[in-house]
């Protein structure tokens, strides 16, 4: 199944990795899905406070 999502490497300390794993499990999400959820939440909060993020032309 094709997806429009990009793949990239993310390096995390063991401590951060383990904490994210616990939070993801508590939310019944995969770690990847949880990280995406947190990033989207942050982007939404940022844009609510500062306006839309503009892409360079």
GINORUR-V220198 format. One record per backbone hydrogen bond with DSSP energy under -1.0 kcal/mol. NH is the residue of the N-H (numbers start at 1). CO is the residue of the C=O. E is the energy in kcal/mol with one decimal. If there is no record, write none. Layout:
BEGIN
NH&CO&E ; NH&CO&E
END
This chain:
BEGIN
17&13&-2.8 ; 18&14&-2.7 ; 19&15&-2.2 ; 20&16&-2.6 ; 21&17&-2.1 ; 22&18&-1.9 ; 23&19&-2.4 ; 24&20&-2.9 ; 25&21&-2.2 ; 26&22&-2.4 ; 27&23&-1.4 ; 28&25&-1.4 ; 29&24&-2.7 ; 34&30&-2.5 ; 35&31&-2.7 ; 36&32&-2.2 ; 37&33&-2.4 ; 38&34&-2.6 ; 39&35&-2.4 ; 40&36&-2.7 ; 41&37&-2.2 ; 42&38&-2.4 ; 43&39&-2.7 ; 44&40&-2.4 ; 45&41&-2.3 ; 46&42&-2.7 ; 47&43&-2.7 ; 48&44&-2.1 ; 49&45&-1.8 ; 50&46&-2.8 ; 51&47&-2.1
END
